Amino acid sequence: MEYIATFRSTYKVLKAEKTLKEKDIPFQLIPTPKKIAAHCDLSITFQGDDSKTVEDALNEKGIKIVALYRREGDSYVKV
């Protein structure tokens, strides 16, 4: 299952990208889908199996996820 994390700014999403790369956690940096009302044009997507690992890594660095969505077909459900 795919999850999408949104952030307050491009700066925050790039900090999240750096953190996840350093921790070797699989993710992709993507344009925020138009169906999601977000504060930033970029988001991070990852698999549900990595959800806790992603959240723990970002929390450890003080990086706050603004909203977390689960992809279901062509729609997104806020978690």
Residue frames relative to the residue before (quaternion, step in Angstrom):
aa qw qx qy qz dx dy dz
M 1.0000 0.0000 0.0000 0.0000 0.00 0.00 0.00
E 0.3209 -0.7711 0.5277 0.1547 3.55 -0.88 0.99
Y 0.1377 -0.7727 0.6170 0.0564 3.54 -1.06 0.91
I 0.1659 -0.7617 0.6187 0.0968 3.55 -1.20 0.62
A 0.1569 -0.7767 0.6074 0.0569 3.54 -0.83 1.08
T 0.1577 -0.7784 0.6019 0.0832 3.54 -0.93 0.97
F 0.2222 -0.7804 0.5792 0.0789 3.53 -1.21 0.66
R 0.6421 -0.5691 0.3705 0.3557 3.56 -1.27 0.42
S 0.8209 0.0324 0.0166 0.5699 3.61 1.07 -0.61
T 0.6501 -0.4925 0.4010 0.4171 3.54 -1.31 0.27
Y 0.5986 0.5708 -0.3536 0.4369 3.58 1.02 -0.77
K 0.6846 0.4872 -0.2851 0.4612 3.61 0.89 -0.95
V 0.6663 0.4886 -0.3207 0.4631 3.60 0.91 -0.82
L 0.6483 0.5016 -0.3247 0.4719 3.61 1.05 -0.65
K 0.6048 0.5201 -0.3483 0.4923 3.60 1.14 -0.58
A 0.6335 0.5190 -0.3228 0.4744 3.57 1.03 -0.80
E 0.6274 0.5364 -0.3294 0.4585 3.59 0.98 -0.85
K 0.6631 0.5053 -0.3022 0.4621 3.59 0.86 -0.96
T 0.6599 0.5200 -0.3017 0.4507 3.59 0.91 -0.93
L 0.6948 0.4729 -0.2823 0.4626 3.59 0.84 -0.96
K 0.6148 0.5276 -0.3439 0.4747 3.60 1.09 -0.67
E 0.6533 0.5234 -0.3109 0.4502 3.59 0.91 -0.93
K 0.7255 0.4154 -0.2258 0.5000 3.59 1.05 -0.81
D 0.3826 -0.7540 0.4515 0.2853 3.59 1.35 0.01
I 0.3448 0.7140 -0.5140 0.3271 3.56 1.00 0.94
P 0.4268 -0.7256 0.4713 0.2631 3.62 -0.70 1.02
F 0.2010 0.7449 -0.6095 0.1821 3.57 -0.96 0.99
Q 0.2067 -0.7353 0.6174 0.1882 3.54 -1.35 0.04
L 0.3405 -0.6828 0.6075 0.2206 3.53 -1.14 0.72
I 0.0285 0.8226 -0.5631 0.0739 3.60 -0.65 1.11
P 0.5546 -0.5296 0.4831 0.4225 3.57 -1.26 0.22
T 0.5070 -0.6374 0.4755 0.3325 3.59 -0.95 0.80
P 0.4741 -0.6828 0.4696 0.2975 3.61 -0.75 1.00
K 0.5771 -0.6243 0.4145 0.3246 3.58 -1.02 0.87
K 0.6307 0.5603 -0.3320 0.4220 3.61 1.12 -0.63
I 0.6704 0.4503 -0.2894 0.5138 3.57 1.26 -0.29
A 0.3075 -0.7192 0.5888 0.2039 3.57 -0.79 0.97
A 0.1120 0.8174 -0.5497 0.1306 3.57 -0.38 1.20
H 0.5323 -0.6395 0.4687 0.2968 3.53 -1.31 0.39
C 0.7667 0.2935 -0.1279 0.5564 3.55 1.26 -0.37
D 0.5034 -0.6745 0.4586 0.2852 3.58 -1.10 0.70
L 0.7267 0.3666 -0.2296 0.5336 3.60 1.24 -0.25
S 0.0594 -0.7733 0.6309 0.0201 3.53 -1.19 0.68
I 0.3581 -0.6901 0.5754 0.2538 3.52 -1.35 0.10
T 0.1302 -0.7790 0.6094 0.0698 3.54 -0.97 0.88
F 0.0579 0.7838 -0.6141 0.0728 3.55 -1.10 0.76
Q 0.5759 -0.5922 0.4430 0.3483 3.54 -1.29 0.31
G 0.6449 -0.5710 0.3669 0.3513 3.55 -1.12 0.73
D 0.5928 0.5854 -0.3593 0.4205 3.58 1.09 -0.68
D 0.7243 0.4286 -0.2254 0.4908 3.57 1.17 -0.65
S 0.3488 0.7960 -0.4518 0.2016 3.57 1.29 -0.05
K 0.7023 0.4544 -0.2721 0.4756 3.59 0.73 -1.02
T 0.6419 0.5318 -0.3175 0.4520 3.59 0.98 -0.86
V 0.6473 0.5131 -0.3058 0.4736 3.58 0.98 -0.90
E 0.6901 0.4840 -0.2879 0.4546 3.58 0.77 -1.02
D 0.6536 0.5115 -0.3159 0.4597 3.60 0.94 -0.82
A 0.6543 0.5161 -0.3120 0.4563 3.60 0.92 -0.90
L 0.6905 0.4690 -0.2829 0.4724 3.59 0.92 -0.89
N 0.6362 0.5245 -0.3292 0.4602 3.60 0.98 -0.80
E 0.6141 0.5693 -0.3342 0.4325 3.57 1.04 -0.82
K 0.7399 0.3742 -0.2014 0.5215 3.59 1.13 -0.72
G 0.5238 -0.6670 0.3952 0.3528 3.60 1.29 0.14
I 0.4612 0.6622 -0.4549 0.3765 3.58 1.19 0.52
K 0.2083 -0.8161 0.5336 0.0762 3.55 -0.55 1.22
I 0.3218 -0.6968 0.6090 0.2001 3.54 -0.98 0.95
V 0.3893 -0.7275 0.5150 0.2323 3.60 -0.77 1.03
A 0.7840 -0.1100 0.0989 0.6028 3.58 0.92 -0.91
L 0.2000 -0.7572 0.6138 0.0993 3.53 -1.18 0.72
Y 0.0846 -0.8037 0.5890 -0.0023 3.55 -0.84 1.06
R 0.2625 -0.7121 0.6265 0.1776 3.53 -1.24 0.60
R 0.3499 -0.7390 0.5365 0.2089 3.57 -0.84 0.97
E 0.0026 -0.7728 0.6335 -0.0382 3.53 -0.92 1.02
G 0.7955 -0.1433 0.0421 0.5873 3.56 -0.04 1.31
D 0.7922 -0.2403 0.2188 0.5165 3.56 -0.70 -1.15
S 0.6792 0.4619 -0.2980 0.4864 3.59 1.24 0.09
Y 0.3190 -0.7315 0.5791 0.1669 3.52 -1.38 0.31
V 0.1724 -0.7811 0.5963 0.0677 3.54 -0.88 1.00
K 0.3845 -0.7203 0.5272 0.2351 3.58 -0.73 1.06
V 0.2271 -0.7875 0.5628 0.1076 3.56 -0.88 0.98
